[in-house]
Amino acid sequence: MKNVTVYTTDHCSLCLSAKALLERRGIGYREINLARDPDGRTELQRITGMFSFPQIVIGEEPIGGFSELLAADREGRLTGLLAA
C-alpha cells in the first residue's frame, strides 16, 4: 500500500472530513498540519502546486482535496490508487 499524506490546517471542516473518510476505510495516513509546521507549506507547494486545504497525496501523486478523495472513494478508484 502506498503512503498517504494529508496536508491540513486548524479549524478546517474539509480536513476533518478527509481524515474521517480515510479512518473509516482503515487507511493510515501522515498528517502535516501547516498551522503547526510552516516548512510543510514549502513541501506542499513543491509537490502539489496548491495552497488550499486539505491536499491529499498518495505515494508521490497529488490527488487533490476532499472532493477528489470522496469521488475516488465513491467511484471505487481509491483502492487502486493505494495499490503498491
C-alpha positions, -999 to 999 in steps of 0.1 A, spaced: 0 0 0 13 35 -9 18 61 18 -9 87 22 -1 122 33 -28 147 42 -19 184 44 -43 201 68 -47 233 88 -66 241 121 -103 247 120 -109 231 86 -140 211 83 -130 196 49 -97 185 65 -116 167 93 -139 151 67 -109 138 46 -92 123 77 -125 107 88 -131 91 54 -96 76 55 -101 64 90 -134 48 81 -117 29 53 -89 18 76 -63 38 56 -34 51 76 -20 85 68 6 110 78 -9 144 87 11 176 81 -7 204 99 5 235 82 -6 258 111 20 240 132 46 231 105 54 261 84 81 242 65 53 219 53 39 248 31 71 247 10 67 210 6 30 213 -2 38 239 -29 66 218 -44 45 186 -45 11 199 -54 14 235 -66 -15 242 -43 -22 262 -11 -58 251 -4 -67 226 22 -68 197 26 -45 183 0 -41 145 -2 -10 129 -17 -10 91 -24 25 79 -29 40 106 -50 8 116 -67 -13 145 -55 -50 136 -59 -65 169 -47 -87 178 -19 -116 163 -1 -139 164 -31 -115 144 -52 -109 119 -23 -146 114 -19 -151 110 -56 -123 84 -58 -139 65 -29 -174 66 -43 -162 55 -78 -142 27 -64 -108 42 -75 -94 47 -41 -83 11 -37 -65 12 -70 -47 45 -61 -34 29 -29 -22 -3 -45 16 -6 -44 
